[in-house]
Structures are given as structure tokens and as C-alpha cells.
Amino acid sequence: MPTVAIVGRPNVGKSALFNRLAKRRIAIVHDQPGVTRDRISAPCVATEHPCTLVDTGGIGATIDDGFGGQVALEADIAMDTADLILFVVDAHDGLTAIDQALAQKLHKARAPVRLVINKCDDPRHEAALDEFATLGFSEAVFVSAEHGRNFHRLTAAIDEVIAPLAGDLAAAGEESRQAGIRLAVVGKPNAGKSSLVNAILRDERTIVSEIAGTTRDAVDLPYQYDGEAFTLIDTAGLRPRGRRDNSVEVFSAMRTEKAVRRSDLCVLVIDLASGITAQDRKIARMILNEKKPCLIVLNKFDIFEPGGDHKARIARATEQVRRELFFLSHAPFVICSARTGRAVGHVLRQALKIRDAAAGAPATGRLNRILQEAMRKNPPPLNTSLKRRLKLYYATSATDPAHLAIPVPTIILFVNDKRLMTGAYETYLSNQFRAAHPAPGIPVVFSVRSRDRREWEPPAKSK
């Protein structure tokens, strides 16, 4: 989907703007400057056309307080990734040096920029804000994120830019079909991602080095295997956020995360010789949160406990991955060595097995029988504050048309009150569904919706 980035110095109301456009309280809103430190994203539901919102943060309060480089970095990130940039300024504070510094950067952006003058609670104040015209942006919108004033004008301005991009989604779907199964090869630096890609392709298509971080960008490599089309996406290694030294690493990480989102299957490469680390678990969580099918590749088996009994080494590797990545228990794994080529052929074969398992999702009738039987065996707990139990009226499934190569259906549960669904009970239903319908590598995704039962009952017959 098109991306709309919200940029500006701290405390101008970016997070309040973000929450109102998303119609959810996602970003923390506080009077203290600099509360938002990481970039967060969410779908925008206030506009007519779908788009993704990105809230940026972490810029200094003045241009001289040591955050000048971060000002430039945040602007660069917005310019590099966004289809539209909302540049937010504060009507109460007036024009500041940081506003001017950001404006200079944003004038070089390839994406259009809309100036959003926030905290305009009274229309009489708008005439006194001519100083913002010196920033050089031809179009400005006066809003109040706190009170929702003029938000119809802001959403109209967003729709004006992203509406033409909506037609590109159909073309993207056709491009997706031609790309076949898109495999995003992800992992921490030096796990052997590029070596694995080269071993699969049997060609030195990507640079391999012992220096961690050699791969900087996400590289798409088409490949035919057993009559099936694949696109292997070799990505940059993901280091922890606090250890990304420069803007190149930040951009590389963003492109890796984007590759995960547009992939059909994530291949998580782990350096078995070094063991499973906290960063491996963090990347695995990202795949789970993106609701992506997953295949785990335990690489460097040739140097894992060398000289030991082969079967015992496999057993210890299996025990390690299931213990450390227990939350990805549905993901199958391949033990291989990209350096020697041993068992590398199993990676694409396993990907095809995951694709085939995903194609056999249960029909609506069987889906409802599985879930109703699970609730009969173990009824949901009583909610003591609401004095009610969860009731399931109906279940159905929907699939994102952008990811049909390996579909991940969202199971929509229509219940009496979604507040009655606890995390533990949702996990129980997920486990029961997986037991009745095993689909290796495919996550179980629930969407719980409250529904008045009267809507499901036919109207009473008139006498």
C-alpha cells in the first residue's frame, strides 16, 4: 500500500495526528517532547483509499542540542520510503530553527510534501500564521489533532495523492503472479544468507564475505526449480536497532523489513555453530508479527559440534531450535550447510510443501465444526467483571489477494463480545485448529469481532 510518513520536531502533535488517522490509540501521546523514539506504522482507516501511516520520532528540541544528524536522518528516511510526507508544525510555538532545517531537507524529497499546521483550535488564529509560508510549501492544512478540526480537509489532501496509486495495486498483483513464490531470506549478519542464496542458485550472484553486513540492499533473484517460479530476496542482516551505526544501516534494515512484508514465505537463516541468539528470536518475532509463513534454515551444520555422532548432532540442533524458538513451533526447519551445499536442495522442496499445505484450508462448515468442538471440550472462562462468557456465533475466513502464492487466511470470529476473548483462550483455539488442520509453516491468524446475535437470527414471521 502507499506509505504516508508523518515528520516534524517533538511535541508538535505527530502521534496525536497518527492516532486520529488510524482511529486507534497506538502511538503514545504526551506533553513531554521526544516520547516517540522508534518509527511505528499502522493502516490508515480515516481516508477513502488504503495506505500505511508511519510515525517518526526522536528529533531534538533545538537544532543545536546534538540532534542535527538525527534531524537529517529522519527526513532522509521519510524521503526514501514514503509516497506522501506530512510535515507537521506547531501553530502555538510558531516557526523554529528545526522546522526550517527539516523544510530544507524535505524540499529535496521525491514524494510530495503537505504542510500540516497543527494545534489550530480557532480559525481566527490562521491569519496570524503567515510565517509558515516562508517554508516554501504551496499547500498547507490547518488542523487540530486533539479536537479533530479540519480533518476532512487533511484526509482529502491525502486521498488526492494516494488515489492514483490505488490503480497500481492491480498491476502489483499481476507482477506478484509472475514472480512466483517470493522467498525473503532473512537473519542476523553473517548467518550465511547470501551463501545460501548462491548455493541454491548454484551461481555466485551475491557477494559473500566473512565481514558482517556485506549485503546492504534487498536483491530480487528470479529462479526456476522443478517447473515452479521463485524469486529469492537476499536481504541485509538485521542488527539490533541500538547498534545500527549509520543511515545506510537504517535504510538496509528498512528494506529488509519491507522485503518481509512483500514476501510469500520468510526463510529465517540461523548460524547453528554460533547458537540461537536474542537477535534471532527478535527477527523470528518480527516474522510472526507480520503473520508470514516461515521456514527455518539451520545453517553451518558442517562446523556445528564437528566430530560428534551425526544423529546426536541433529537431535541437539532440533532440541535447540524448538526450545529457543518455541513460538514458531509451526515452522518446519532444514539443517544444511550453504558452504558445502549439503541438504541445500531441501529448502525449496520444503517451501513447496508449505505452499501445498496452505492450499488446503478448511471450508467454512468444517472451520465452524472445529472451533465449536474445541469450545465444547474446553468452554471459555467466565469474565468476572462483565459476568459473561465468550460465545462464538459464526466463523469464516478471508485471504489477502496480494499474497495468493502462499495464502494465509484470516479466520474471522463473530462473537457476542470480543472483550471476552483472552489471550490464553485464543492460543487454545489456535492449537486446537492446528491439531485438526496441520499446515506446516502457516500461522493461525484470528480476527475477533463483536456481533449482536439478533443480526444472525431471521426476522420473526408476521401473523
N, C-alpha and C positions, 0 to 999 in steps of 0.2 A: 504494500500500500504506500501511497505518498507519505512522506515524513514532514512534519511541521515542528521546527525547533523553536523553543522559547528561550531567548537570551537576554541578558541585562545584568546590571550590578545587583548586589544583595539588597533585599528588603524593598524592592520595587513592586512586589506582588506577583512574581513569576509563578510561584507554587499555587497561589490562590487562583490565578488565571488557568493554570493547568488543571486543577481540581474541578473548576466550573465547566471547562470544555469536556473533561472526561466524565463529568457528573458523578464523580466519586471522590471521597477524601483519601487520596493516595499519597500526595506529597505533604510533608509536614509544613504547616503554616505557623509562623512565629514572628514576633516583633524583632527578635534578635537577628542581626544580619549574619548571613553565612550558614544558616541551619542546613540548607540543602548542599551536600558535598558531592554526591555522585549523580550521574545522569540517570534519570528514571524515565520510563516510557509507558504508555498506555494507549488503547484505542480512543479516538475522539468520537463521542456519540452526539455532540451538540450540532455537528454540521450535517448537511444533507448527503454529502459524499464521504465515504470512509477514508480515514487517514490515521497515522500514528503520531501521537504527541511525544515530544522529548523535552523534559525539563532539565536545564543545565544549572549548575551551581558552582560555588567555590571561588568567586571572584572577590578581590579585596575591596574595601570600602573607599579607598582613595588610590590614586594612580601611583603614589609614592610610598606605599606601605609594603613593598616587596612582592606584590602580586601582579606586576606588569606583565610578566611572562605568561601567567595564567589567564589574564585577560585575552591575550593574543591566542592562547591555546583554545579557550572556549569558543572564540569567534571562528578559528580555523576549523574546529570540529563541526560547527554548525554549517559553515560554508561547504565542507567536504561531503556532508551526508544528507542535508535537508533539501526538500523540494520547495519549501517556503520557510522564511525566517520571520518570527515575530520578535521585534526589538522593543523591549518593554522599558519605559522610563517612568519616573515618579513625578506627578504633577505638583505634589506638595513640596518636594525638595528642589524642583527646578533642574536646570541643566548643570551637570557636573563634568569634571575632567574625564572620569571613566566613561561617561556617556559619549563624549567626543572621541575618545580613543577607540571605543567599540564601533562607533559610526564610521570612522576611517577604515577599519578592517572590513566592515560589512558592505561598504561600497564596492569592494572587490569581489563580492560573492557572485557565483554563477546563478544562484537561486534568487528569486525576488524577495525583497525585504518590505515588510509593513511595519511602520512605526506605531506602537500601541502606547498611548499616554494614559497610564493607569491612575487610579485614585481621583478621578474627576467625578465627584459626587454631586456637583452642582453645575448645571450648564452655564451659569454666569461666569465661572472660572475659566472657561475655554478661551475666551478672548484674550486673557492675560497670559496665555502660554505661547506667544509668538516666538519666544526664544528658541523653542524646539525646531522651528523652521530652519534655523541655521545649520541643523544636522544634514540638510540636503535631501531628505526623503520626500517625494512628491505626494505620497498618500499616508495619512495618519488617521487613527481611530481613537476617539476619546471614550474611555470605558471606566467602569468601577467594578473590579473583580469581586470585591466584597459584597456589593449590593446588586450586581448583575446589570447595571445600567449600560445601555447601548450594546449589549451582547449580540443582538440580532445583526447589528452592523458588522461586528467582528466576524461572526460566522459567515456572513455573506461575503466578506472580503477573503476569507479562507477558501470558501467554495469557488469563488471566481478563479482562483489559481489552480486548485486541485481538480476541478471538474474535467478539464481536458485530459488529465492523467488517468481518469477512470476508464476511458476507452482503451488505454494501453493494457489494462488487465486481461482483456480477451487475447490480445497478441501475446502477452506473457504466458497465458495458458497453452497456446499453440507452441511456443518456444519450449515450454516445460515438457510437452509430449515428445518433441524432437530430441530433447536432452536425455530421455530415458530416465533411468533411476539415478538421482543425484546423491552421491555419497560425499558428505563432508568429513574429511579426515582431520580429527581434532585431538589435542592433547597438549601437555606442557612442553616447553622447549627441550629439544634433544631426546625426545621419546622415540624418534625414528619414523616420523610421519612421512617425510619425503623419501626416505629409503624404502618404506612400504609401498608408496605410490610407484616408484621406479621398479620395484620388484614385480608388482602386478602388471605394469605396462611392459616389463622386460626391455626397458629403454631408460637412458639417463635423461629424463625430461626435466627433472627438477634438481637444483643444486643441493648436494649433500655435503655437510661439513660437521666436524666434531664441535665447532663453535656453536653454542646455543643461540637461536634466534636468526639463523641464516635466512630462512623464509620470511619475507616481510609482507607479502600480499597473498590474497586468496586466488589461486590459479586453477582455472577450469580446464580439465583434460578429458576430451571425449575418448571412449574406448568401447570396442565390441567384444563381448565374451559370450560364447555359447549361443550366438544368434540374438543376444539381448544388448540393447544400447545402455551404456552407463556414462555418467560424467563424474569423474573423480575430482573433488575440490581439495587441493592441497592448501592447508591454511598455516598461518603463523602460529607458533607456540604461544600459549596463554600463560603469562606470568601473573602473580598477584598484583592487584591494582597499585599497591603502595611501592612496588618495585619496577614500575614502568618508568624508564628514565627520561624519555623524551617524547615529543609529539609523534614521531614515526612509530614508536611502540604503541602509543594510544590508538593511532589510526589502524595499525595492524590488528590490534585486539578488536576494534570495532568491526573491521571487515571479516574477521573470523566469526564474530557473533552474528553478523549478517549472513554469512555462509551457512551457519547452523539453522537460521530461520528459513532460508530458502531451500534447504536440503530436504530430501525424502527420507534419508537414513543417516544417522551420525555414527561414524566409526571412531570410537574412543580408543586411542593408542596409548598403551601404558608400558613404561620401561620396567619390565619384570625384574631385571637384575638389580635395579635401584629400589624396588618395592613400591607399594602404592602410598602416595603422599597426600597431604591435606589439599594440595592444589589439584591432584587427580580427582579427589572427591568433590571439590568445588566445581570443576568442569562437568563432572557427572551430574551434579545437581542442576547446572545450567541446562543440560540436555533434558533432564526430567521436567524442569520448569517450562521449557519450550514445547513440551509434550511431543517430543520427537522419538520415532523408533530408534533403537540403539543396538549396535553390535560392538562388543568389547574385544580388542585385539591385544593380547599379552605378548609383547614383542621382546626380542633379545633372549629367547629361551636358550640359545646356544651358550650364553655366559651366565645363566641362572643356575647356581649350585653345580658348577661343572664337575664332572667325575662321579656324581651320585647316580643312584639307580634311576632309570628313565621313568618308570611308573611312579616311583615315590616322588620324583620331582614334579610330575604332572599333578599328583594328588595334592602336594603342598601349594602349587600355584592355584589350583582350583579352590582350595580351602581359603587361601588369602583373598582372592577376588570376591568370593561370596561373603566373607566376613567384613572386608573393608568397604565393599560397595553393595551392602545388603539392600539398599533402597532401589537398586537396579537389578533385583533378583530375576526380573522377567527378561533381561537381556542375555542372549547367548554369548559365548566367547570362543575365540580362536587363539590357540597357543602356537606361535610361529617365530621365525627368525627372518626378518627382512634382509639381513646381511647375507645369509646363506641361501635364502629363498625357500627354506624348509616350511612346508604347510601353508605358504602364502596363497596358493590356489583355493584354499578353503574359505578365504574372505569373501570373494564374490559368490561362491556357491552358497554360503550361509546367508548372504544378502538376498539371493533369490528365494531361499526358503522362508525368510521373513516376509518377503513380498507375497508369496503364495499363501502364507498363513493369514495375512491381513485381508486377502480377498474373500475369505470365507466367514465374514462377520455374520452373527445370527440374525434371522429375520425378526420383525417386531414381536410376533407372537411368542417365539422361543425366548427372546430377550425378557419379556414380561414374566414368563413362567420361571426363568432362572432367578430373577430378583424376588418374585413373590415367594418362591420356595425358600430362598435364603432368609427372608424376613419371617417366614413361618417357623423355621428351625431356631432362629435366634431373634426374637422380637426386639425392636428398638427400645432403649431405656425411656423411662418417664422423665420428662423435663419438669423438675420440681417448681421452678419459678412460673412456667406457663401452664403447669398442671395438665399437660397433654403429651401424647406420644406421636411420633412420626407415622404418617400414613402415606403409602405410595398408591396413587390413583392410576398412573399410566407411565410407561417408559417408551421412548423412541430414540432414534439415532440420526445424526446428521454428519456429513463429511465435507470438509473444506475442499471446494472444487479446484483450488490451486495445488493440492497435493493428492492427486489421484494415482500416482505411480505406486505409492505405498500408503493407502488411506488409513487415517487414524480417526475413527468415528467418535464424535462426542455423544455420550449417552445422556439424553435429557430426561430428567426425573421430574414429573409433575407430582408434587406432594401437597399436603394440607398447609404446611408452614415450613419454609426452608430453614428457619432458625432452629428447628428441632433436629436437624441433621448434625451430628457431632463428627469430628474428625475421625475418632476411633470407629464409629459405625460406618462411615464412608469407606474406610480401609477394609472393614469386614466385608462389605458388599463387593468391593473391588476384588478381594481374594476369592470370594465365592464365585464371582463371574469368571475370573481367570481359571478356577478349577473346573468349571463347567465348559469353558471355551478357551482352551490353551491357544495362545498366539504368541510364540516366542518373539521378543524384541518389541512388541507393540504395547504402548502404555494404555491403561484404562483411564479414560477421561470422563468425569461426571460433570453435568451442569444441572444444579438443583434449582427448581423454580416453584414458587408458591402458586397454588391454583385453587380457587374456590370450587368445591366439588359440585356445586349446583351447575357449573358450566358444563360438566360432563353428563349430567342427567337430562334425559329428554323431557321436553315440556309436558305437563300433565294434559291428558286428553280432555277436551271440553265435553260437558254433558249434553 
